[in-house]
Amino acid sequence: MNTKYSQFKKIVTETLKEMDRFKPECVELLCMIAAHESMLGKYRKQIKGPALSLLQIEPVTHNSVWDHCDSINKLANKLGIKRSLELLADDDRYAVFVARCYLLMDKNPLPKTVCEMGEYAKTYWNSNSGKASPEAYIDAYIKWRELG
């Protein structure tokens, strides 16, 4: 069953507020990433790869965030979260938590506009060598929002 944009946005908003890391632009950025990566809330496991959750976080990235994010343990304790790769695919709160911690590891500020978010998602989330384009992130995000 597809996850709706409004459902996911609510989970993102609530999780970021629990973390004391809420920023409206971060909510929208994570929704944009999920829209593109999960094909509008459809996939929680990558078809031909290891990525999990609506945000399509690879196990290697998951482990790197837990091993290298300076504030993850303090935030995890605050939210009662324990490291668990098994939760990544189906627990949206957990996936959002890991994704936000990943974004905290970037020294650059979060983008503010939709166009900037598309560029950021392409370069920081997907990488310059990935198949996605900024336009693909933006288009998926707009479509998912319109679907509700």
TORTI-31411 format. One record per residue: y, z, x of N, C-alpha, C in turn; residue in three letters. Coordinates in steps of 0.001 Angstrom, whole numbers, plus 500000, padded with zeros to 6 digits. Last residue first. Layout:
YZXYZXYZXala ...
This chain:
514193497636498243514304499037497811513388499933498533gly 514588495078498907513388495364498119513366496804497616leu 516800495328500533516959494665499232515769494943498313glu 515615496476502801516614497223502026516759496646500625arg 514048494315503632513397495564503220514346496421502376trp 516071492425504328515089492130503279514447493396502744lys 517362493751506416518110493368505214517145493125504050ile 515216493969508259515926495150507760516650494840506453tyr 514606491316508820513597492180508200514246493401507561ala 517056490496510021516555489853508802515537490731508077asp 517154492178512307518202492230511281517694491648509963ile 514878491367513733515052492758513332516035492855512171tyr 515508488656514109514299489016513363514364490470512889ala 517784488816515711517903488275514362516693488631513498glu 516738489730518131517654490582517370517763490128515914pro 513206488943518195514605488592518466515485489567517700ser 509979489504519769510993489670518724512356489171519171ala 508280489437521986508433488246521158509590488328520169lys 509473490969525090508760490938523816509094489704522996gly 511068491169527290509930490257527384509135490157526081ser 512942493085526675513407491708526866512260490714526918asn 511784495337524121511944494902525514512357493438525585ser 511773496866521763510828495765521939510739495308523390asn 513714498910522171512447499184521498511397498136521847trp 515761497691523748515235499011524079513875499269523439tyr 516160494988522825516131495314524256515495496664524565thr 515864495030519986515217494015520812515087494477522261lys 517470497160519242516045497178518908515277496186519774ala 519963496188520150519383497399520734517878497452520486tyr 520349493997518452520313493818519912519615494994520592glu 520374495341515977519401494282516242519243494037517735gly 522586497016516327521254497599516149520164496569516431met 524665495182516401524378495965517605522985496579517526glu 524507494352513714524300493392514806523961494107516108cys 525109496757512385523800496126512189523508495135513318val 526768499166514534526748498079513555525349497476513461thr 526201501145516469526829501514515194526741500421514132lys 523662502339518737524528501296518204525056501688516828pro 523803505296520714523189504545519625524160503493519111leu 524547505055524243524792505562522886524071504701521851pro 522131505313526918523144504573526169523341505175524779asn 519961506627527936521288507154528276522411506472527496lys 517125507430526101518011506353526542519400506926526784asp 515839509548524976515620509320526406516510508202526962met 516243509447522299517012510445523054516898510224524565leu 514312507621521553515704507182521584516585508166522355leu 512115509366521684512171508185522552513607507685522670tyr 512774511079519610512727511607520975512763510459521992cys 512471509308517508513802509866517790513840510442519199arg 509696508823517663510651507725517848512037508256518190ala 508673511362517066508392510750518369509408509638518660val 509697511624514408509990512615515443509804512012516843phe 508458509476513166509923509499513269510345510480514356val 505791510352513326506200509102513983507713509047514161ala 505923512690511720505548512774513131506010511535513894tyr 506587511533509269507460512547509869507191512656511372arg 504368509893508750505679509296509023506648510284509669asp 501249509794509604502224510861509367503616510342509753asp 499530507720510354499716508040508939500749509109508618asp 499599507274513182499450506163512230499877506533510811ala 499870509866514485500870508805514585500765507749513490leu 497907511748514594498848511806513469499756510578513396leu 496588511297516986495872511022515740496805511026514528glu 498224512292518939498171510843518772497508510474517441leu 499992515028518932498768514540518321498843513040518077ser 501691518006519604501344516677520121500006516228519544arg 503014519622516741502164519655517932501812518227518320lys 505779521118515178505023519905515486504237520106516771ile 507680522858514206506265523182514031505363521979514271gly 510287522441514792509766521778513602508300522106513326leu 510614523915517148511522524151516032510955523597514725lys 508706522702518790508543524104518389509384524420517162asn 509934520191519095508613520297518459508372521727517971ala 512258520862520498512353520293519151511031520425518403leu 511095521778522884511976522657522113512083522166520669lys 509745519440523657509004520679523390509822521667522570asn 511801517459524000510753517320522985510035518635522671ile 513847517269525859514010518210524747512860518209523745ser 513076515384527835513486516735528214513500517731527056asp 510318513375527817511536513695527068511889515158527312cys 507837513053529144509097512877529876510380513178529102his 505515513386527623505503513822529024506885513850529674asp 506125512299525152505731513705525230505790514231526671trp 506654509671526005507711510461525356507370511946525456val 504124508960526973505275508989527877506414509825527296ser 502593508971524631502309509933525703503470510051526673asn 503856506849523220503727508188522638503547509226523736his 503336504746525000504718505182524750504728506587524178thr 500544504615524789501165504826526104502605505320525951val 500204504027522024499761505308522587500387505620523944pro 503153502511520590501905502404521341501506503776521896glu 504414502405517403504509503101518680503154503007519378ile 505365501252514862504524500573515845504721501129517255gln 506553502356512720507428502053513863506671501364515000leu 504505502953511081505429501917510620506367501486511746leu 501725503392513403502795503857512517503646502684512051ser 500793502017516609500517502761515379501807503167514683leu 499411499545518850500551500252518256500216500828516884ala 497451498032520152497223499466519966498307500218519189pro 496586494811518650497120495684519680496963497144519299gly 496756492993516415496085492672517685496669493514518810lys 497983494567514356496843493691514099496066493401515378ile 498822498003514469499075496649514955497818495799514796gln 498990499921511616498238499659512852498470498202513219lys 500469499864509445500527501112510195499705501019511473arg 502247497411507591501242497748508607501516499067509313tyr 504368497282505621502984496896505310501956497452506295lys 507103497503505871506343498669505418504881498404505136gly 507919494974506842508458495518505590507593496631505003leu 506345494864509289506441493762508322506768494308506928met 506644496810511131505554496992510159505518495877509113ser 508847495914512664507572496205513315506404496305512335glu 510980495611510777510471494498511579509054494768512077his 511181498159509614511149496947508787510536495791509548ala 511370499880511825510185499922510963510064498664510113ala 513921499130512753512746498983513616511475498956512769ile 515456499864510537515421498471510989514178498221511841met 515038502613510499514600501803509353514514500333509733cys 516269503254512906514830503491512755514265502730511556leu 518914502482512221518224501864513350516711502047513215leu 519500504241510110519421502807509858518702502069510984glu 519426506684511489518587506466510307518396504969510100val 521420506243513350520043506417513820519065506212512666cys 523706506163511804523306504948512518521882505045513056glu 523863508833510904523570507739509965523103506466510663pro 522118511254512645523264510348512732522939509205511782lys 520611514267513419520952513307512379522222512540512740phe 519429516208514860519736514960515575520094513865514570arg 518156518474513975519578518555514334519989517359515185asp 515665518124512942515778518109514402517195518416514885met 516208517996510241515421519124510749515566519259512265glu 517505515489510275518270516706509943517530517950510427lys 515354513828510860516471513919511804517337515140511533leu 513815514245508534513292514610509851514422514761510862thr 515468513232506479515027514638506469514560515088507855glu 515716510516507310516889511385507136516498512855507213thr 513028509661507248513816509596508480514988510564508399val 512429510033504528511677510763505556512447510785506870ile 514256508211503396514313509637503043513597510483504093lys 513366505795504459514712506276504798514842507769504492lys 510888505554503154510937505759504597512289506325505018phe 511728505181500503510822506276500856510932506602502347gln 513300502874500702513916504123500234513047505338500578ser 511382500954501561512526501312502404513089502673501994tyr 507970501773500808509286501258500430510349501764501407lys 504926500734502149505901501806502047507248501179501721thr 502178499155500562503417499071501330504297500297501096asn 498811500000500836500000500000500000501249500000500879met 
